[in-house]
Amino acid sequence: MPPLPLALCAALAATAPALAAQEITARPASADACLAIASNAQRLACYDAALGYVAPSPQEADLAADVAERAAEEAAGEQPATGLFQRDLQPAARAAIANAGRGSLLDNRWELAKDSKLGIFQLRAYKPVYVLPGFWTSRTNTAPSSPNPNNTVTTPEQLDSIEAKFQLSFKTKVAEDLFGDNGDVWVGYTQSSRWQAYASETSRPFRETNYEPEVMLVFRNNYSLFGWKGRMTGISLNHQSNGRSDPFSRSWNRVILNLGLDRDNWAFVLRPWYRVGESARDDNNPDIEDYIGRADALLVYNRNGHELSLTARHSLRGGDRAHGSLQLDWGFPINNLLRGHVQVFDGYGESMIDYNHKATYIGVGFALLEWF
């Protein structure tokens, strides 16, 4: 196997420590070791670790928030003449309510609780970061097509059924607590590449790279639904493209609603979206919603270092327009520094160029970061 590009190795090596820095995993020798930490939240976590403080569990934080909400409602209804009780209760109630779900899976990823916030302009994990040296497909797409004749390939490419795939993904918060103690703005970026690393006869080209920048407004929630806790609601502006010229060019823009719930070791995120329309002349893929879909759902189970995730997409249409896909990922520990990763995809749209191409893909490799 040829070595990965130096740029990729450098990017992975630089990104992983920065994204993982939000967790204090080792107990410092003394509290004095925490003085040099610039981030307020990380410095507090360091002191907690040094002094042996254990934060309340998400269930305890939820209970405290529920009790505070009920007490605040009762206090507001009673309206004591002196007003002392109500005045004393409100700050404590607000603090408890703002920390609902602290430490839950979605809180760890999106800093939803008041005391979980780590500040702005710090690099954070977003989607999984992995390298799959072996990525096999049951059916290569040698002549990508589209209803737009300018985006239909007429000369088939020579492609190997085994290639390499890797993904980089990160986000950073650019604004915090826009509405009292809630409402954060994040900027995210994800890039995934499929590399014909073993096609020596065609000089090992990068077959397809997808670029996905987005801006997200995220709110903390605290509601219950069938035993799950509603943690977050967000709305994002999303652009996805492959950065190529015709006839290979593919792109679209979406407004995406994010609804996130979790419970114990489970997380569930539902994302319906609206595609921003383009003119018929400029639309590289006018029927992309009927293949990649109009919504997706992500279900994640994380326990003892193992993480299973299932992503489902569907067009939400019937008949000849009913298409979608399923993707299963399994991340597992190999040792303290390395994780294995297996990925299985079946359906339409594994990449932008293959948006209307159905195939099965199986990948095996390594991960630096998973969803949680």
N, C-alpha and C positions, 0 to 999 in steps of 0.2 A: 504494500500500500504506500503511495506517495505521501510525503509529509504534508500536513495542513499548512496553508499559507501563514507566513510569519505574522501578518497583520491580524489574522483570526486568533492565533495563539496569544498574541499580546493583548488583544481586546478581551479575551476570556480571562486571562490572568489578572488584568487590571479591574475588570468589572466585578468578579466574584467577591473579592474582599470588601469592596465598597458597599455592595448590596447586602452582604452578610453582616456588616458592621452594626446594624441596628439591634443585634442581639448581644447581650453580655452572657457568654456561656461559661466562662471560667471565673471562679471566685478570686478576687484580688487578694494579695498578701495582707494589705491593710487599707483602711479608708483613705490614707494619704495618696495612694496610687490613683485615686479618682480625680485629684485636683487638676490634672493636665487635660482633662476631657473638655472640649469646647461646648459640645451640645448639652443643653440643660437636661433633656430627657435621658440621654445616655449617661451623663454624670450621675443623675439620680438612680438609674438602674445599677450603676457601678457601686454606689453607696449601699443600695439595698442588698446587693450580692455580698459586699464586704461585711455587712452587719447581720447577714443571715435573715433579712426580712423577706417574707413570702407574701406576694401580692394576693388579694382575694381572687378566687376562681371566677370565671365568667358567670357561673350560676349564682354565686354570692353577690356579685356586682348587679346582676339582674334583680335579685331579691331586694337589695338595698334601694334600687331605683324604684321598684314597685311600691315599697313601703313609703318612700319619700313622696311619691306622687299622690298616694292616698292621704298621707298626713297633710300635704299641702292643700288638697281639695277640702279636707275637713276643716283645716284652719281658715281657709278662705270663706267657708260657709258659716263658721261660728263667728268670725270677726270680733275677737275679744276687744273690750272697751279700751284697754291700755295699749293694745297693739304690740306688746312686748314679745309674746309668743310667736306671732306671725312674723315679726321682724327678725327674730332669732332663727326661725325655721327656714326661711326662704334661701339664704346662702347655702345651708347644708343640703336642702332639698335639691337645689340647682346642681350642686356638685355631685350628688349621688345619681341624679338623673343623667347628667352629662357623662358619667362613667359606666353607664349600662353596657354590659357585654365586654368590659375590658378584659383582654387576654384571649378572646375567642379567635377562631381562625380568620374571619374577615377583618376583625379589629387589628390583628397582627399585620395584615397586608395593607390595610387602608388607613390605619391610625384614626379610628372612628371615635374612640372614647377620649374625653378631655385630657386625661393623664397619659394617654398613649401617643400624643402628638410629638413629633420629633423636630418640628420647625420646617422652614422652607429651604429650597435649593440644596437638598441633600439627595444623593442618588439612592434609589430604592428598587427592590425587586418588583417585577411586574409579571410577565408570563414566564414559563420555564425557559431556562438556558441550557442547551444541550448540544452534543455532537454525536451524530449517528454515522460512523464510518461505513456501515452497511445499511443501505436503504433500497429495498427491492420492490419492484412493481410487477403486477401480473400482466400489464398491458401498457406499453409505451405509447405516447401520443406524438407520433412522428409528423403529423400534419395538422396542427391546431387550426380550428375553424371558428367562425362567428357569423351571425346573420349579416353583419356589415362586411361587404365584399373586400373592403380595404384591409380587413383583419383576418383574412383566410389564407393560409399558407398553401401554395400550389406545388412546391417542390419538397417532398418528404425529407426529413432529417434522418441521419443515422444516429440512433441512441442505444446505449446499453440499458438493460433492464435493472442493473445494479449500479447505484451511484452513492454519493455521500450527501448527508443533509445536516445542517446546523442552524441553530436559532439563537439570536441575541435579543434581549428585551429588558428595558428598564423604564423607570418613571421618576419624576421629581415633582414635589409640591411647590407651586409658585404663589399661592395665596392660601391663607388659613383663617377659619372662623369669620367668614364674610357676613354671617347672620347670627350675631351673638356668639355662642360657643359651638356653632355648627356651620357647615358649608365650606369645603376645601376645593381648590382648583389644582388639578394635576395635569402635567404634560407627559405623555408616554410615547415610547418609540419601540417598535418590534421589527426585526429583520430576519427573514428565513431564506436560506439558499439551498438549492439542489445542484450538486456539483458532479459532473461526469468524470469522477476522479480516476476511473479505471479504463477510460476510453482513450488509450494511447494513440490509436490511429487517427483520432480527430483532435489531438492536442489537449485533451482533458478540459473541455470548456465548462463554464458555469451555465447550466441549462436554464435556470430560472431563479431569480431573486425577487422576493416580495418585500416592499417597504410599507410600513404602516405607522405613520405619526397620528396622534390624536390629542385632543384636549378634553378633559373630563371635569364636571362639577359634581361633587360627591357629598351626600348628606347622610348623617347618622340617623338610624331609626331604632325603635324599640317596641315591637309588637310581636304577638304570638300567633302562629298559624299551624294547627295540627301538630303541635309538639316542636315546631321549629321557631326560631327567633328571627324576625326580620331585622337585619342589621343595617342595611344601606340601600339607598336609592341614588342613582346617578344618571346623568345625561352627558353624552359625549359627541363631539364632532370628529369623524373618523375618515381618513383618506387612505386608500390602499391601491397600490399600483406595482407594476414590475419594471418600470423605468426603461422600457424598450421602444423601439420605433416600429412602425407598421411593417409587416402585417402581424408582428408579435405583441404589439402594445395592448395592455389590458389595464383598466383602472375603474374605480368608482368611488363615490363619496356618500357617506351615510350619517344620519343622526340616530344614535343608539341609546335606548333606555336600558339601564342596568338595575336589576332587582336582585339583592343578595340576602340569603338566609343561611344560618348555620345552626348546628346542634352537636355538642360533644365533639367528635372527631370528623364530622361531616360538614360540607359546605355546598351550597347550591346557588348558582347564579343564572338568571334568565335574562336574555338580551333580545328583545324584538327591535327591529330597526326600520327606518324609512330611508329609501335611496333618494338622494338628490338628483333630479333629472338632468340630462344633457341633451343637446340637439342631436337629431338623428345622424347628422354628418360626423359629429365628434364622438359619438358613443361607440367605443371599441367592442362592447359586449352588451347589447341592448336587452338580452334575455338572461342576464346573470342571476337575477333574483329567482328565476325558475329552476336554477341548478344549485348555486351556493346557498340560496334560501333567503327568507325574510326574518328569521330568528334563529338563535341557537340557545342551548341549555348546557351548562357545565355542572357535573356532579363530581365531588372530590371526597375521597376517604383517606385520612392521614392518621397513621398509628405506628408507633415504635420504629420510626425511620422509613417505613414503607408508605408509598402514596399511590393510590389508584385514582385515575380520573377518566371520566367518560364525557365526551363532547358530542352532542347531537345537533344537526342542522336540518331544516326542512323548508321547502318552498311555500308551505301553507296553502297549497293549491291541489286540486284533484285532477284525475285523468292524465293526459299526456304531459301536464305541467307539474306533476307530483314527483319531485326529486329531493334528494338530501344526502346525508352522510353520517357515519358514526366513526369516532376516533377514540381508541382506548390507549391510555398511557400508564405504564407502571415504572415508578422509580423506586430503587431499593439500595440500601447501603452495601458497599463492597468493603470499605474500611473507613477510618475516621476522616479521610481526605477525599475519597472517591465514591461516586454513586453510579450504579448502572441504570440504564434507561431502555425500555422496550416500548415501541410505538406500533400500533396497528390501525390502519385507516381503510375504510371501505365506502365507496360512493363517489359522488361528484365533487370536484373542486378542491383537491388536495393542495393545489397552487392556483394562482391567477390564470396562468396560461392553460391550465387544465380545468377551467371552471365548468365546462360542459362535457368533460371526458370522465367516464366511469372506470374505476380500476380499484384494485386492492394493493395496499402498500404495507410493507413490514420493515421496521427499522430497529437496529440494535446498536447501542453505544453507551455514552456516558453523559451524566448531567451534573451541572454545577449548582443549579437551583431548580426547585420544583414550584408548584403553585403556593405551597405553604411550608 
